[in-house]
Amino acid sequence: MIFKNYSGVIFDLDGTITDSKEGILDSLEYSLVKSQAKGVTRESLKHWIGEPLKTIYREVLKTDDEERVDKAIAFYRQYFSKNGIKNNRVYPGIADILRETHENSKMIFLTTIKPRIYAKRILKMYGLIGYFTEVFGSEMDGRNSTKKELIGLALSKWGGKRKGAFIMVGDRESDIQGARQHNLDSIGVKYGYSKRGEILRAEPTYTAKTASDLKRIFCEIGLTGGKR
């Protein structure tokens, strides 16, 4: 690896920091029952984890009716905000990576298409919020709902604060593409929700199969202390 002076790291949330699959699936199932959707199985919904809710409901409900899509999203959030958000866990080893990166005086950001208010609640639930310089997420009205937009917000506010580059960490092609659109290096993690071959096709700068791999990469590129 070629060492760069990284001043900060940008993390995705779902499938990268937390395993939120079951809570998301519970919320999708609830919303689809309330929307009177038929023939949709829990197994088939796994394919959609990590995609924007509007995209999911347009495809799953097979509709261009924005009112119906918005109602389904409202049902999803009704369930998720009270129940689905709790069916979540931090991947083993990730808290240590965040702590060591923070202790090494690196800036840490979150960019997630999940609404920012939920993302902050989740980080607080697990005692992780203190490691983050700032949290960037979508708004409830649909603004800032792509990784390109979210990474752009982080860079426009913080990119000139310190010398050095930023690097993106995520589990989906959209994370890697968002980084590339802003000329950032990236780490694609394979333990999250990416489809078979998705991360390799996205061609991240580095690839981590496990959280242990991610910890090693962080050390080797200078995001955490220790020998490189």
MARPA-231052 format. One record per residue (C-alpha): z, x, y. Coordinates in steps of 0.02 Angstrom, whole numbers, plus 32768, in hexadecimal, padded with zeros to 4 digits. Each point is the difference from the previous one (the first is absolute). Layout:
residues N
ZXY...
END
This chain:
residues 228
8000800080007FDD803780B2809C7FEF806A7FF07F9E80A280837FE7808580207F487FDF80707FB48085800B7F567FAF7FD87F917F6C7FC57F4B7FFC80377F997F6A7FBE7F5F7FB680887F8B7FBF7FD07F937F6B7FD0806A7F6A803080A1805980B77FF2803580307F5E7FA97FCB7FA47F637FF27F5180487F897FBA7F7F806F7F797FB480397FBD80A87F4D7FF8803E7FC57FA97F6280907F8380097FD07FD880B47F477FEF7FD780257F8C7F6E80727F93806B7F7F7FF3808B7F727FD67F8980657F767FAC80287FB880AC7F478010802C7FD17FA27F607F94808F7FC07FCD7FF27F497FD3807E7F7B804F80988053806B806C7F8D8087807C802F7F9F80877FA67F647FE180698067800C80A0803280B47FDB7F508032803380247FCB80B480A2805D80237FEA806B809B7F757F95804C80167F9C80A2803E7F4F7FE07F6A7FAF80557F8C805F7F8A80677FCC7F6980047F4780297F4A7FF580337FCE80497F5880837FB07F8F7FEF7F5380507F438018800E80007FB980AF7FC9802780B180757F7A8042807080678073807E7F72801080197FFD7F43800E80BE7FFC80807FFF808D80687F7B7FA7800080697F60803A80978064808B7F97804C80397FCC7F517FFA80B67FC9806D8039809180777F6E7FE78027803E7F517FF080BB8020807780048095808E7FB27F9A7FDF80327F4C7F6980707FE3803D808880748098801A7F907F98801C7F627FD980B28030803980B27FDA7FE880AF80447F9F80727F8B807380857FB57FFB80A180647FB47FB6809E80A47FF48061801C80BB7FE27F5280288040801E7F9B809F80AB8050801B7FC180B27FE67F6A7FE2807280717FBA8087807A80927FED7F6C807680177FE67FB480AE7F5B7FAD7FD57FD17F58804C7FEE7F747F807FA07F5F80217FDE7F637F9D7F597FA5800A7FF67F627F987F977F63800480A27FA47FD580487FAE809D8068807F805F809B7F91800180017FFC7F427FDC80BA7FEF8095802A806E80707F8A7F9D7FCE80557F5E802180AF804380AA7FC5804080287FAF7F587FF280AA7FAB804B806B80897F5B805680287FDF7FC380B2805A8095804E7F80807A7FBB7F707FB0805E7FC9802E80AF7FAA7F5680107FC37F717F937F527FB9801B7FCE7F5F7FA87F967F678017803A7F758073801F7F4E7FC57F687FC580627F8D80757F9E7FF1808E807D800280B47FC17FCF7FD07F4F7F9980997FCC803680B27FDA7F838042807F80557F9B808A80B0802C7FC97FE180BA7FEE7FAA7FFB80A9809B7FB1804E806F80887FB97F8D808C80397FE57FB980AE80BB7FF9801E803C809B7FA57F6A80717FE0801B8069809C80BE800E7FF38000809C7F947F8780867FCC7FBD7FEE7F517FA27F847F9680307F5E7FAB7FE17FD37F4A7FF47F537FB080537FD17F5A7FC77F627FA67FCE7FB07F5C7F617FA380307F51802F803780217FAF80A9808B807F80217F8C80927FDD7F717FB4806280727FDA8093803780B680037F4C803D7FF77FCE7F8D8090807D805E806B7FD680AC7FB980A6800F7FA6802680507F5980467F8C7F7B80647FFA7F607FCC7F7B7F84808C7FC97F8C7FD07FBC7F5580A67FAE7FD07FE37F6880707F847F707FFC7F58805780057F7E7FC97F837FC280777F7B7FA1808E8053801C7FBC80AF8062809580447F8980827FBA7F6A7FA3804880557FFC80AA800980BF7FFC80A980228052802C80B18034808980047F7B802B7F917F6C80AD7FDA7FBC80117FAF7F5680BC7FEB800F808880098085802B80AB7FBA7F4E8038802480117FBA80B080A18060801B7FAB80A07FC77F6D7FE5807580757FDE8092805780A57FE07F5D80617FEB7FB57FC080A3809E801A8064803B7F4D801A80A480277FAB806380A17FFF8008807C7F747F84807B7FB97F477FE1800E
END
